[in-house]
Amino acid sequence: MGRQARQLTKGFTACLTGKQERGTDRKVRRHSIDVDDRRARVSRPIGDGTTAGALSWIDCLLKAVSEWDDEERARGGARPLGLHGLRVLEAILGRRGKVAIDFRSGRLDPQLVTIARAAKVTKTTVVRALARLKAMKVLDWIRRTERTGNDGSFGPLRRQVSNSYFFTPEALPARVAQRLRDLLARRRLRRSGTMPPGSRKAFAQPSSPELRDLLDRMEAGIARASEGVNASPPYGQYPLSGVEG
């Protein structure tokens, strides 16, 4: 009772003197930025921003990171990411549903509990996996806050909201970044016959349309077999404009 009385007295005093107690917004994380601040606008288009280009980019990023994880293990070291980390990456890329990602703008701001539900892991596992992904230069994020609207009344002035995530392929280790570019080049070559900048020179394509088609089908089959459960779902798990699948 004594503590409650002191809190009430403190609140009334704050109202009378105009000095508002900040309350629970003292728990706002350090280095957080207001959602309307220009510095919080970190979203980048996924791939080229189109549905086809984004889905291709997502597949290639997952493959490059998965291969990197396997290579480190094959060398006798610890996996830098591990199974749960890969599941978290799949989830945040929309591969497991629940997480909305806008391909055109790159807006990606799911709550940790949403990522955990999508990946079927605990929130603590998500936090640890995100820390590893950040250390690996796969992605990064900005912590954000927003005003509560309690100005002029007793109560917290700001509250923490979900992070805004963005991918950083340009910061990957050189060999991993090159592998990603090569995978994207092969996808683009199959679709349009052109190579994106920065990719290694592609192998010569046969002049026969039948042989080209055969090679494309063989490569697609190999990719599906190697990706296994990572194969792209037919629809609904890559929602646009904030609509959940």
C-alpha positions as CSV (number, residue, x, y, z in Angstrom):
1,M,0.0,0.0,0.0
2,G,2.8,2.4,0.9
3,R,4.5,1.8,-2.5
4,Q,1.2,2.4,-4.4
5,A,0.6,5.5,-2.5
6,R,4.1,6.8,-3.3
7,Q,3.5,6.0,-7.0
8,L,0.2,7.8,-7.0
9,T,1.7,10.8,-5.3
10,K,4.5,10.9,-7.8
11,G,2.1,10.8,-10.7
12,F,0.0,13.6,-9.3
13,T,3.1,15.7,-8.7
14,A,4.3,15.1,-12.2
15,C,0.9,16.2,-13.6
16,L,0.9,19.3,-11.4
17,T,4.5,20.3,-12.2
18,G,4.3,19.4,-15.9
19,K,7.2,16.9,-15.5
20,Q,5.9,13.7,-16.9
21,E,7.2,10.5,-15.6
22,R,8.3,8.4,-18.6
23,G,7.1,5.2,-17.1
24,T,7.7,1.9,-19.0
25,D,9.3,3.6,-22.0
26,R,12.5,3.5,-19.9
27,K,12.6,0.0,-21.2
28,V,13.0,1.2,-24.8
29,R,16.1,-0.3,-26.3
30,R,19.2,1.8,-26.7
31,H,20.0,3.0,-30.3
32,S,16.3,2.7,-31.3
33,I,15.0,5.1,-33.9
34,D,11.5,6.6,-34.4
35,V,9.6,4.8,-37.1
36,D,9.1,8.0,-39.0
37,D,12.8,9.0,-38.8
38,R,14.6,8.9,-42.2
39,R,17.3,6.7,-40.6
40,A,14.7,4.0,-40.1
41,R,14.0,3.7,-43.8
42,V,16.4,0.8,-44.5
43,S,14.2,-1.4,-46.7
44,R,15.6,-2.5,-50.0
45,P,13.9,-4.2,-52.9
46,I,14.2,-8.0,-52.8
47,G,16.1,-8.9,-56.0
48,D,14.8,-6.7,-58.7
49,G,11.6,-6.0,-56.9
50,T,9.4,-8.2,-59.2
51,T,7.8,-11.3,-58.0
52,A,9.8,-13.6,-60.3
53,G,13.0,-11.8,-59.6
54,A,12.5,-11.8,-55.8
55,L,11.6,-15.5,-55.6
56,S,14.7,-16.3,-57.6
57,W,16.9,-14.1,-55.4
58,I,15.4,-15.7,-52.3
59,D,16.1,-19.2,-53.6
60,C,19.7,-18.3,-54.5
61,L,20.4,-16.6,-51.2
62,L,19.2,-19.6,-49.3
63,K,21.2,-22.0,-51.4
64,A,24.4,-19.9,-51.1
65,V,24.1,-19.6,-47.3
66,S,23.2,-23.3,-46.9
67,E,26.2,-24.3,-49.0
68,W,28.4,-22.0,-46.9
69,D,27.1,-23.6,-43.7
70,D,27.8,-27.1,-45.1
71,E,31.3,-26.2,-46.3
72,E,32.4,-24.9,-42.9
73,R,31.2,-28.1,-41.3
74,A,33.0,-30.2,-43.9
75,R,36.2,-28.4,-43.0
76,G,35.9,-29.7,-39.5
77,G,34.6,-26.5,-37.9
78,A,31.3,-25.6,-36.4
79,R,28.4,-24.7,-38.6
80,P,28.2,-20.9,-38.5
81,L,24.4,-21.0,-38.7
82,G,23.1,-24.5,-38.2
83,L,19.7,-26.1,-38.8
84,H,17.6,-23.8,-36.6
85,G,19.4,-20.8,-38.0
86,L,18.6,-21.8,-41.6
87,R,14.9,-22.3,-40.5
88,V,14.9,-18.8,-39.1
89,L,16.4,-17.4,-42.4
90,E,13.7,-19.3,-44.4
91,A,11.0,-17.9,-42.2
92,I,12.1,-14.3,-42.4
93,L,12.4,-14.7,-46.2
94,G,8.7,-15.8,-46.3
95,R,9.5,-19.4,-47.1
96,R,7.5,-20.8,-44.2
97,G,4.4,-18.6,-44.3
98,K,3.2,-16.1,-41.6
99,V,6.0,-13.5,-42.3
100,A,4.9,-10.8,-44.8
101,I,7.5,-9.4,-47.1
102,D,7.0,-6.8,-49.8
103,F,9.2,-7.6,-52.7
104,R,9.0,-4.1,-54.3
105,S,9.9,-2.0,-51.3
106,G,11.6,-4.7,-49.3
107,R,9.6,-3.8,-46.2
108,L,10.2,-6.6,-43.7
109,D,9.3,-5.9,-40.0
110,P,7.9,-9.1,-38.4
111,Q,7.7,-9.5,-34.7
112,L,10.1,-12.0,-33.1
113,V,7.1,-14.2,-32.0
114,T,5.9,-14.3,-35.6
115,I,9.3,-15.5,-36.9
116,A,9.4,-18.0,-34.1
117,R,5.9,-19.4,-35.0
118,A,6.9,-19.6,-38.7
119,A,10.2,-21.4,-38.0
120,K,8.7,-23.5,-35.3
121,V,11.4,-22.6,-32.8
122,T,11.5,-20.6,-29.6
123,K,11.8,-16.8,-29.4
124,T,15.2,-17.2,-27.8
125,T,16.4,-19.4,-30.7
126,V,15.2,-16.7,-33.1
127,V,17.2,-14.0,-31.2
128,R,20.3,-16.2,-31.3
129,A,19.9,-17.1,-35.0
130,L,19.4,-13.4,-36.0
131,A,22.6,-12.5,-34.1
132,R,24.5,-15.2,-36.1
133,L,23.0,-14.0,-39.4
134,K,24.0,-10.5,-38.6
135,A,27.6,-11.6,-37.7
136,M,27.7,-13.5,-41.0
137,K,26.7,-10.3,-42.8
138,V,23.6,-11.9,-44.3
139,L,21.2,-9.4,-42.8
140,D,20.9,-6.5,-40.4
141,W,18.2,-4.4,-38.8
142,I,17.2,-1.2,-37.2
143,R,15.6,-1.0,-33.8
144,R,12.5,1.2,-33.8
145,T,10.2,3.0,-31.5
146,E,7.0,5.0,-31.8
147,R,5.1,7.6,-29.8
148,T,2.3,6.2,-27.6
149,G,0.1,9.3,-27.9
150,N,0.3,9.9,-24.1
151,D,1.7,13.4,-24.4
152,G,0.2,15.6,-21.7
153,S,-0.9,12.7,-19.6
154,F,0.7,10.3,-17.1
155,G,2.1,7.3,-18.9
156,P,4.9,6.1,-21.2
157,L,5.7,8.4,-24.1
158,R,7.3,5.8,-26.4
159,R,7.1,2.1,-26.9
160,Q,9.3,-0.4,-28.7
161,V,8.0,-1.8,-32.0
162,S,9.3,-4.5,-34.3
163,N,12.7,-4.2,-35.9
164,S,13.0,-3.3,-39.6
165,Y,15.2,-6.0,-41.3
166,F,17.2,-5.7,-44.5
167,F,19.6,-8.0,-46.4
168,T,23.3,-7.2,-46.9
169,P,24.6,-9.4,-49.8
170,E,27.3,-6.8,-50.6
171,A,28.9,-7.5,-47.1
172,L,29.1,-11.3,-47.5
173,P,32.6,-12.9,-47.7
174,A,33.9,-12.6,-51.2
175,R,33.5,-16.3,-52.2
176,V,30.0,-16.4,-50.8
177,A,29.0,-13.2,-52.5
178,Q,30.4,-14.6,-55.8
179,R,28.6,-17.8,-55.4
180,L,25.3,-15.9,-54.9
181,R,26.0,-13.9,-58.1
182,D,26.8,-17.0,-60.0
183,L,23.5,-18.7,-58.9
184,L,21.6,-15.6,-59.9
185,A,23.4,-15.5,-63.2
186,R,22.3,-19.0,-64.0
187,R,18.7,-18.2,-63.1
188,R,18.7,-15.1,-65.2
189,L,20.4,-16.8,-68.1
190,R,17.7,-19.5,-68.1
191,R,14.9,-16.9,-68.0
192,S,16.2,-14.2,-70.4
193,G,19.5,-15.3,-71.9
194,T,21.4,-12.3,-70.3
195,M,23.9,-12.2,-67.5
196,P,23.7,-9.8,-64.6
197,P,26.8,-7.6,-63.8
198,G,29.4,-9.2,-61.6
199,S,28.7,-12.8,-62.5
200,R,31.3,-15.1,-63.9
201,K,31.2,-15.7,-67.6
202,A,28.6,-18.4,-68.3
203,F,29.4,-21.6,-70.2
204,A,28.6,-21.6,-73.9
205,Q,25.0,-22.4,-74.7
206,P,24.2,-25.0,-77.4
207,S,22.7,-23.7,-80.5
208,S,20.0,-26.4,-80.6
209,P,16.8,-25.3,-78.9
210,E,16.1,-28.9,-78.0
211,L,19.5,-29.3,-76.3
212,R,19.1,-26.1,-74.5
213,D,15.7,-27.2,-73.2
214,L,17.2,-30.5,-72.1
215,L,20.0,-28.8,-70.2
216,D,17.6,-26.4,-68.5
217,R,15.3,-29.3,-67.4
218,M,18.3,-31.2,-66.1
219,E,19.7,-28.2,-64.2
220,A,16.2,-27.5,-62.7
221,G,15.9,-31.1,-61.6
222,I,19.3,-31.0,-59.9
223,A,18.4,-27.8,-58.2
224,R,15.2,-29.2,-56.9
225,A,16.9,-32.4,-55.6
226,S,19.6,-30.4,-53.9
227,E,17.2,-27.9,-52.3
228,G,14.9,-30.7,-51.0
229,V,12.5,-29.2,-48.5
230,N,13.7,-25.7,-49.5
231,A,11.9,-25.9,-52.8
232,S,9.6,-22.8,-53.4
233,P,6.0,-23.3,-52.4
234,P,3.5,-22.7,-55.2
235,Y,1.9,-19.6,-53.7
236,G,0.8,-17.8,-50.6
237,Q,4.1,-17.7,-48.6
238,Y,5.5,-14.7,-50.3
239,P,2.8,-12.1,-49.6
240,L,3.1,-8.6,-50.9
241,S,2.3,-5.2,-49.3
242,G,2.0,-6.6,-45.8
243,V,-0.6,-9.3,-46.5
244,E,0.2,-12.4,-44.6
245,G,0.1,-15.7,-46.5
